[in-house]
Amino acid sequence: MGIRKVSWNGKRVTVAGLGVSGIPAARVLHGLGAVVTVVNDGDDERSREQAAALEAEGITVRLGDGATLPEGTELIVTTPGWRPDKPLFAAAAEAGVPVWGDVELAWRLRDTPSGRAPAPWLAVTGTNGKTTTVRMLASILEAAGLRTAAVGNIGVSLLDAVLGDEAYDVLAVELSSYQLHWAPSVRAHSAVVLNLAPDHLDWHGSMEAYAADKGRVYEGNQVACVYNVADKATEDLVREADVEEGCRAIGFTLGTPGPSQLGVVEGILVDRAFVENRQKQAQELAEVADVNPPAPHNIANALAAAALARAFGVEPKAVRDGLRAFRPDPHRIELVEEIEGVTYVDDSKATNTHAAEASLAAYDPIVWIAGGLAKGATFDELVQKSAKRLRGVVLIGADRALVREALARHAPEVPVVDLDRTDTGAMSAAVQEAAALARPGDTVLLAPACASMDMFTNYNKRGEAFADAVRALAATGHA
């Protein structure tokens, strides 16, 4: 039962955090008649502007005090970035006050006044590839003639989707580990964990806790729990999940698929899961060439998206048409230019080692531009796996020494240019150094394996700086 059917008049709700999810949650709850107080750690100019706008609507905002539980609070709705060890949540636990995330709120509010059945959720999580997979899935669903949207952690509010006027047939939902931690009631039609690698451990406290939060996406699945055959940890999460009777485990693999799997045979994406006789039959879905770009990790994303779509009953032709229509977001293995036989590729979105490893596996030989904020990561395994592909490396950013030391240990023969600067102009110098190392047939690849905030506002700005530097290089006609 959705909480719309419960009276919210006078219910005292505390929203933890402003920003892209806190502000809509506060407004929705206020509109339902709740007495809303927003608490926020920050008290900067932007926070004050946001607070003023909410207070003008009758919502109380407390800036600079996110630790104290407002008196009389009956429910906390938290934004994803608030860590579970915050004092506010300890106070809530002591007082017996439940804590929901914005995704949990959206799930509880999805019943519509018209009585129309709420749209099922096809949910995607994983360390890397979530946004691409969700957008591929939405493209496939649209090709099947279904009314859908890519929502959630992708940057499109789930609250807007479930409360808006649009009557969706199904939603393609990206969920982060943060969101899943605070979403105990969400039950997807079908879901996938794309992969698992250490990330956000400062927030979760351990790899085990991080994996457990990712695994919540499988709880209560109705039709399919999709897992990555190459990543046993994802299959383990399926085994541990409490699902509805008849829900199936469906694997995806870059190799030849077994029964109840999707995979690749001679350049064809095939389905041995959603066919009448999966022991003997395989259904052609699309060609590898239909996937843009056809890098190995992106083919895996396409197979995961196809598995969820097939679980929802989508025909094979729509899988092919949807993949053909899909265009990746900027800064995700994006071809920028080819100059004098050297290809320049922007994968600024590769902000951790797992993503960078997938990117590096797609090209050979490579001049690698890497570095930034390491977020506690180590680089030995990444360098070991990629060493044979490297023509040279150009290092930028605050934590570049960590990458340099891994290179010295595992790829001592690879030339390394260490740019001792963190200003934004360093990217132009990095591209020029990379061009000097590259030979015709090489790929200069920006796949930093690090976050960008030491030098740039975000990974988008870092990618734009790379693309601008490459185009400036093309304009001169030489390195």
Phi, psi and omega per residue, in radians:
M1 nan 2.290 3.110
G2 -1.308 2.628 -3.072
I3 -1.295 -0.081 3.002
R4 -1.073 -0.464 -3.098
K5 -1.397 -0.070 3.052
V6 -1.754 2.516 3.107
S7 -1.276 2.208 3.112
W8 -1.738 -0.062 -3.114
N9 -1.044 2.082 3.088
G10 1.425 -0.066 3.125
K11 -1.205 2.267 -3.028
R12 -1.610 1.930 -3.064
V13 -2.082 2.314 3.046
T14 -1.822 2.211 3.058
V15 -1.766 2.150 -3.102
A16 -1.641 1.814 3.075
G17 1.808 2.513 3.040
L18 -1.569 -2.525 3.027
G19 1.496 -2.890 -2.941
V20 -1.204 -0.379 3.105
S21 -1.907 -0.524 -3.109
G22 -1.206 -0.745 -3.099
I23 -1.135 -0.846 3.083
P24 -1.061 -0.668 3.138
A25 -1.095 -0.766 3.135
A26 -1.067 -0.758 -3.111
R27 -1.179 -0.710 3.130
V28 -1.100 -0.835 -3.113
L29 -1.127 -0.709 3.076
H30 -1.055 -0.723 3.139
G31 -1.145 -0.442 3.105
L32 -1.465 -0.062 3.092
G33 1.778 0.055 3.126
A34 -1.269 2.708 3.013
V35 -1.619 1.865 -2.943
V36 -1.843 2.295 2.968
T37 -2.112 2.213 3.071
V38 -1.753 2.248 3.038
V39 -1.953 2.499 -3.056
N40 -2.565 2.337 3.132
D41 -1.126 -0.757 -3.043
G42 -1.339 2.677 3.081
D43 -2.450 0.812 -3.134
D44 -1.597 -3.103 -3.055
E45 -1.090 -0.763 -3.132
R46 -1.108 -0.748 3.128
S47 -1.062 -0.703 3.140
R48 -1.146 -0.648 3.091
E49 -1.131 -0.772 3.131
Q50 -1.130 -0.700 3.139
A51 -1.111 -0.732 -3.135
A52 -1.067 -0.707 -3.140
A53 -1.134 -0.722 3.139
L54 -1.222 -0.708 -3.128
E55 -1.145 -0.532 3.085
A56 -1.136 -0.385 3.128
E57 -1.637 -0.017 3.118
G58 1.701 0.279 3.138
I59 -1.800 2.260 3.121
T60 -1.362 2.374 3.110
V61 -2.255 2.292 3.056
R62 -2.001 1.964 -3.140
L63 -1.665 2.556 3.076
G64 1.310 0.206 3.120
D65 -2.541 1.450 3.113
G66 -1.730 0.127 -3.042
A67 -1.700 -0.432 -2.997
T68 -1.671 2.268 3.107
L69 -1.348 2.059 3.134
P70 -1.024 2.457 -3.088
E71 -1.045 2.363 3.091
G72 1.464 0.058 -3.112
T73 -1.030 2.261 3.109
E74 -1.832 -0.339 -3.125
L75 -2.711 2.443 2.967
I76 -1.904 2.312 2.964
V77 -1.975 2.034 -3.036
T78 -1.869 2.611 3.000
T79 -1.376 2.732 -2.999
P80 -1.089 -0.517 -3.032
G81 -1.282 -0.248 -3.096
W82 -1.318 2.104 -3.075
R83 -1.230 2.609 -3.102
P84 -1.120 -0.341 -3.109
D85 -1.547 0.196 3.092
K86 -1.085 2.451 3.107
P87 -0.980 -0.543 -3.138
L88 -1.016 -0.706 -3.079
F89 -1.330 -0.543 3.036
A90 -1.118 -0.729 3.103
A91 -1.124 -0.668 3.122
A92 -1.132 -0.746 3.136
A93 -1.087 -0.711 3.141
E94 -1.144 -0.598 -3.113
A95 -1.556 -0.049 -3.127
G96 1.285 0.458 -3.126
V97 -1.619 2.183 3.129
P98 -1.213 2.672 3.097
V99 -2.123 2.171 3.060
W100 -2.042 2.640 2.915
G101 -1.564 3.058 3.128
D102 -1.129 -0.536 3.112
V103 -1.200 -0.735 3.078
E104 -1.050 -0.746 3.108
L105 -1.058 -0.783 3.125
A106 -1.078 -0.726 3.134
W107 -1.085 -0.744 -3.113
R108 -1.245 -0.399 -3.104
L109 -1.689 0.094 -2.962
R110 -1.298 -0.259 3.033
D111 -1.169 2.330 -3.060
T112 -1.773 2.649 -3.131
P113 -1.041 -0.486 -3.092
S114 -1.263 -0.203 -3.063
G115 1.472 0.004 3.097
R116 -1.086 2.417 -3.141
A117 -1.093 2.343 3.139
P118 -1.158 2.597 -3.124
A119 -1.172 2.327 3.052
P120 -1.118 2.721 3.105
W121 -1.871 2.278 2.903
L122 -1.813 1.958 -2.905
A123 -1.860 2.462 -3.115
V124 -2.243 2.238 2.965
T125 -2.457 3.128 -3.070
G126 2.525 2.905 3.139
T127 -1.232 -0.730 -3.112
N128 -2.385 2.629 3.047
G129 1.627 0.027 -3.048
K130 -1.048 -0.908 -3.044
T131 -1.123 -0.762 3.123
T132 -1.061 -0.789 -3.109
T133 -1.124 -0.748 3.127
V134 -1.097 -0.706 3.131
R135 -1.231 -0.649 3.022
M136 -1.058 -0.788 3.139
L137 -1.042 -0.807 3.132
A138 -1.078 -0.673 3.114
S139 -1.105 -0.713 3.104
I140 -1.155 -0.779 -3.139
L141 -1.086 -0.694 3.096
E142 -1.131 -0.692 3.116
A143 -1.115 -0.433 3.091
A144 -1.466 0.031 3.115
G145 1.446 0.277 -3.126
L146 -1.600 2.532 3.053
R147 -1.428 2.031 -3.019
T148 -2.579 3.027 3.036
A149 -2.725 2.587 3.011
A150 -1.573 2.075 -2.968
V151 -2.421 3.045 3.077
G152 1.724 -2.330 -3.080
N153 -1.123 -0.202 3.107
I154 -1.167 -0.231 3.102
G155 1.946 0.055 3.103
V156 -1.946 2.112 -2.988
S157 -1.067 2.238 3.027
L158 -1.151 -0.591 3.102
L159 -1.049 -0.746 3.102
D160 -1.069 -0.685 -3.092
A161 -1.188 -0.726 -3.057
V162 -1.450 -0.360 -3.111
L163 -1.827 -0.133 -3.092
G164 -1.306 3.107 -3.093
D165 -1.410 -0.311 -3.094
E166 -1.184 2.305 3.098
A167 -1.662 1.643 -3.099
Y168 -1.436 2.552 3.022
D169 -1.440 -0.567 -3.071
V170 -2.879 2.597 3.109
L171 -2.039 2.393 3.010
A172 -1.645 1.943 -2.902
V173 -2.025 2.068 3.004
E174 -1.557 2.241 -3.118
L175 -2.199 2.245 3.069
S176 -1.505 2.887 3.079
S177 -1.083 -0.606 3.089
Y178 -1.038 -0.844 -3.086
Q179 -1.142 -0.709 -3.123
L180 -1.162 -0.558 3.129
H181 -1.000 -0.665 -3.070
W182 -1.803 0.453 -3.084
A183 -2.265 1.149 -3.023
P184 -1.197 -0.373 -3.031
S185 -1.725 -0.186 -3.051
V186 -1.074 2.311 3.126
R187 -2.333 1.826 -3.078
A188 -1.428 2.710 2.961
H189 -1.048 -0.892 3.081
S190 -2.647 2.728 -3.070
A191 -2.644 2.826 3.103
V192 -2.385 2.454 2.821
V193 -1.846 1.935 -2.996
L194 -1.197 -0.694 -3.049
N195 -3.000 2.896 3.094
L196 -2.405 2.198 3.050
A197 -2.590 2.709 -3.102
P198 -0.979 2.181 3.113
D199 -2.859 2.566 3.092
H200 0.981 0.534 -3.095
L201 -1.215 -0.407 3.060
D202 -1.121 -0.559 -3.129
W203 -1.392 -0.798 -3.033
H204 -1.496 -0.450 3.106
G205 1.693 -0.488 3.118
S206 -2.840 2.831 3.079
M207 -1.129 -0.621 -3.137
E208 -1.112 -0.739 3.131
A209 -1.190 -0.682 3.097
Y210 -1.063 -0.844 -3.140
A211 -1.094 -0.709 -3.137
A212 -1.083 -0.696 3.099
D213 -1.166 -0.706 3.059
K214 -1.042 -0.729 -3.091
G215 -1.137 -0.304 3.104
R216 -1.049 -0.381 -3.105
V217 -1.118 -0.403 -3.136
Y218 -1.488 -0.282 -3.053
E219 -1.049 2.192 3.074
G220 1.304 0.202 3.109
N221 -0.988 2.538 -3.030
Q222 -1.695 -0.698 -2.990
V223 -2.050 -0.849 -3.038
A224 -2.566 2.333 2.901
C225 -1.830 1.899 -3.047
V226 -1.652 2.293 -3.100
Y227 -2.303 2.894 -3.108
N228 -1.689 1.980 -3.100
V229 -1.008 -0.588 -3.103
A230 -1.371 -0.106 -3.096
D231 -2.236 1.573 -3.004
K232 -0.991 -0.536 -3.120
A233 -1.027 -0.570 3.133
T234 -1.225 -0.661 3.079
E235 -1.172 -0.653 3.099
D236 -1.041 -0.678 3.123
L237 -1.128 -0.627 3.088
V238 -1.110 -0.772 -3.119
R239 -1.066 -0.560 -3.086
E240 -1.479 -0.211 -3.023
A241 -1.366 2.566 3.036
D242 -1.699 1.826 -3.024
V243 -2.001 2.994 3.100
E244 -1.274 2.664 3.126
E245 -0.973 2.269 3.105
G246 1.635 -0.184 3.089
C247 -1.144 2.395 -3.033
R248 -1.933 2.626 2.989
A249 -1.538 2.153 -3.089
I250 -2.149 2.128 -3.142
G251 -1.677 2.697 2.943
F252 -2.207 2.522 -3.047
T253 -2.594 2.608 3.040
L254 -1.398 -0.119 3.086
G255 -1.688 -2.899 3.093
T256 -1.231 2.203 -3.061
P257 -1.358 2.535 2.941
G258 -1.546 -3.108 3.062
P259 -1.006 2.506 -3.100
S260 1.134 0.518 3.083
Q261 -2.360 2.757 2.920
L262 -1.952 2.518 -3.107
G263 -2.828 -2.769 -3.041
V264 -2.231 2.266 3.079
V265 -2.294 1.987 3.074
E266 0.883 0.844 3.071
G267 1.379 0.193 -3.131
I268 -2.057 2.319 2.993
L269 -1.399 2.128 -3.042
V270 -2.219 2.711 -3.077
D271 -2.069 2.060 3.007
R272 -2.030 0.436 -3.125
A273 -1.950 -0.829 -3.048
F274 -1.857 0.953 3.098
V275 -2.268 2.841 -3.053
E276 -1.124 -0.773 -3.097
N277 -2.150 1.509 -3.043
R278 -1.271 -0.216 3.038
Q279 -1.247 -0.557 -3.024
K280 -2.143 -0.289 -3.036
Q281 -1.826 2.640 2.976
A282 -2.470 2.300 -3.122
Q283 -1.778 2.147 3.064
E284 -1.219 2.317 -3.140
L285 -1.902 -0.807 -3.071
A286 -2.907 3.024 3.033
E287 -1.732 2.675 3.047
V288 -0.935 -0.647 -3.131
A289 -1.124 -0.295 3.097
D290 -1.358 -0.224 -3.118
V291 -1.571 2.240 -3.078
N292 -2.090 2.031 -0.183
P293 -1.424 2.754 -3.058
P294 -1.470 0.699 3.039
A295 -1.260 2.633 -3.049
P296 -0.925 -0.817 -3.098
H297 -1.193 -0.432 3.110
N298 -1.367 -0.533 3.025
I299 -1.136 -0.684 3.070
A300 -1.073 -0.731 3.074
N301 -1.026 -0.758 -3.121
A302 -1.111 -0.712 3.112
L303 -1.127 -0.702 3.109
A304 -1.117 -0.776 3.110
A305 -1.092 -0.736 3.127
A306 -1.097 -0.686 -3.137
A307 -1.094 -0.760 3.122
L308 -1.153 -0.705 3.128
A309 -1.131 -0.746 3.125
R310 -1.149 -0.625 3.078
A311 -1.067 -0.515 3.126
F312 -1.523 0.020 3.066
G313 1.642 0.240 -3.116
V314 -1.261 2.429 -3.125
E315 -1.312 2.693 -3.110
P316 -0.963 -0.681 -3.100
K317 -1.059 -0.649 3.142
A318 -1.193 -0.572 3.061
V319 -1.059 -0.851 3.131
R320 -1.091 -0.847 -3.084
D321 -1.125 -0.678 3.139
G322 -1.170 -0.700 3.108
L323 -1.181 -0.668 3.105
R324 -1.137 -0.598 -3.099
A325 -1.403 -0.310 -3.050
F326 -1.218 2.391 3.023
R327 -2.167 2.188 -3.088
P328 -1.158 2.702 3.042
D329 -1.151 2.752 3.057
P330 -1.045 2.660 3.033
H331 1.244 0.318 3.022
R332 -2.090 1.746 -3.056
I333 0.643 0.996 -3.055
E334 -1.740 2.156 3.081
L335 -1.205 2.191 3.135
V336 -1.700 -1.012 -3.115
E337 -2.708 2.816 2.865
E338 -2.063 2.161 -3.075
I339 -2.227 2.070 3.107
E340 0.880 0.774 3.069
G341 1.437 -0.005 3.132
V342 -1.852 2.261 -3.140
T343 -1.645 2.346 -3.137
Y344 -1.952 2.101 -3.039
V345 -2.141 2.311 -3.120
D346 -1.800 1.887 2.976
D347 -2.156 0.935 3.129
S348 -1.031 -0.418 3.121
K349 -1.150 -0.252 3.113
A350 -1.306 1.380 -3.020
T351 -1.647 0.043 3.051
N352 -2.451 2.991 -3.022
T353 -1.176 -0.594 -3.133
H354 -1.116 -0.776 3.115
A355 -1.163 -0.711 3.137
A356 -1.129 -0.661 3.115
E357 -1.059 -0.760 3.109
A358 -1.104 -0.696 -3.134
S359 -1.172 -0.790 -3.139
L360 -1.120 -0.532 -3.133
A361 -1.225 -0.227 -3.073
A362 -1.550 -0.149 -3.035
Y363 -2.395 2.747 3.117
D364 -3.011 2.208 -0.122
P365 -1.411 2.877 -2.973
I366 -2.297 2.403 2.792
V367 -1.790 2.003 -2.939
W368 -1.743 2.202 2.988
I369 -1.773 2.073 -3.002
A370 -2.438 2.862 3.050
G371 2.058 2.890 -3.089
G372 2.582 -2.397 3.069
L373 -1.667 2.105 -3.003
A374 -1.345 -0.369 -3.125
K375 0.968 0.599 3.114
G376 1.482 0.056 -3.095
A377 -1.316 2.730 2.960
T378 -2.026 2.723 -2.927
F379 -2.099 0.089 -3.070
D380 -1.086 -0.836 -3.102
E381 -1.121 -0.724 3.112
L382 -1.044 -0.832 -3.120
V383 -1.167 -0.733 3.105
Q384 -0.971 -0.809 -3.081
K385 -1.236 -0.465 -2.993
S386 -1.872 -0.099 -2.969
A387 -0.953 -0.725 -3.048
K388 -1.192 -0.301 -3.120
R389 -1.568 -0.192 -2.940
L390 -1.531 2.138 2.962
R391 -1.424 -0.674 -3.137
G392 -2.984 2.947 -3.117
V393 -2.389 2.404 3.011
V394 -2.056 2.170 -3.053
L395 -1.873 2.353 3.089
I396 -2.302 2.897 2.932
G397 1.652 2.988 -2.985
A398 -1.158 -0.650 -3.054
D399 -1.863 0.460 -3.093
R400 -1.084 -0.452 -3.130
A401 -1.057 -0.566 3.131
L402 -1.136 -0.694 3.089
V403 -1.224 -0.721 -3.140
R404 -1.052 -0.727 -3.137
E405 -1.168 -0.652 3.083
A406 -1.152 -0.673 3.087
L407 -1.125 -0.714 3.131
A408 -1.095 -0.601 -3.127
R409 -1.352 -0.682 -2.920
H410 -2.049 -0.199 3.115
A411 -2.548 0.990 -3.026
P412 -1.124 -0.345 -3.108
E413 -1.478 -0.178 -3.090
V414 -1.429 2.216 3.097
P415 -1.093 2.380 -3.122
V416 -2.228 2.252 3.008
V417 -1.871 2.061 -3.103
D418 -1.815 1.864 -3.124
L419 -1.517 1.888 -3.074
D420 -1.456 1.140 3.110
R421 -2.813 2.583 -3.131
T422 -2.183 0.198 3.071
D423 -1.288 2.826 -3.067
T424 -1.123 -0.446 3.103
G425 -1.195 -0.194 3.129
A426 -1.082 -0.494 -3.118
M427 -1.129 -0.686 3.102
S428 -1.081 -0.750 3.098
A429 -1.131 -0.654 3.141
A430 -1.109 -0.738 3.124
V431 -1.133 -0.712 3.116
Q432 -1.123 -0.725 3.096
E433 -1.135 -0.701 3.133
A434 -1.140 -0.716 3.120
A435 -1.084 -0.633 3.124
A436 -1.180 -0.541 3.126
L437 -1.411 -0.468 -2.989
A438 -1.357 2.680 3.043
R439 -2.134 2.792 3.086
P440 -0.929 2.340 -3.082
G441 1.711 -0.230 3.132
D442 -1.447 2.855 2.994
T443 -2.056 2.175 2.955
V444 -1.544 2.011 -2.972
L445 -2.068 2.064 2.952
L446 -1.509 1.784 3.069
A447 -2.448 1.369 -2.810
P448 -1.133 -0.399 -3.086
A449 1.101 0.246 -3.078
C450 -2.516 2.762 3.011
A451 -1.257 2.903 -2.923
S452 -1.848 -0.143 -2.859
M453 -1.237 -0.136 3.058
D454 -1.245 -0.464 -3.062
M455 -2.188 -0.430 -3.001
F456 -2.350 2.826 3.107
T457 -1.104 -0.691 -3.121
N458 -2.858 3.135 -3.100
Y459 -1.174 -0.460 3.089
N460 -1.086 -0.812 -3.139
K461 -1.127 -0.639 3.093
R462 -1.105 -0.781 3.121
G463 -1.121 -0.675 3.114
E464 -1.135 -0.672 3.113
A465 -1.121 -0.683 3.085
F466 -1.101 -0.849 -3.118
A467 -1.090 -0.714 3.110
D468 -1.090 -0.720 -3.137
A469 -1.164 -0.668 3.125
V470 -1.164 -0.739 -3.125
R471 -1.186 -0.598 3.047
A472 -1.123 -0.668 3.094
L473 -1.129 -0.740 3.128
A474 -1.100 -0.634 -3.104
A475 -1.161 -0.558 3.131
T476 -1.415 -0.383 3.101
G477 1.421 0.076 3.124
H478 -2.774 2.862 3.122
A479 -1.330 nan nan
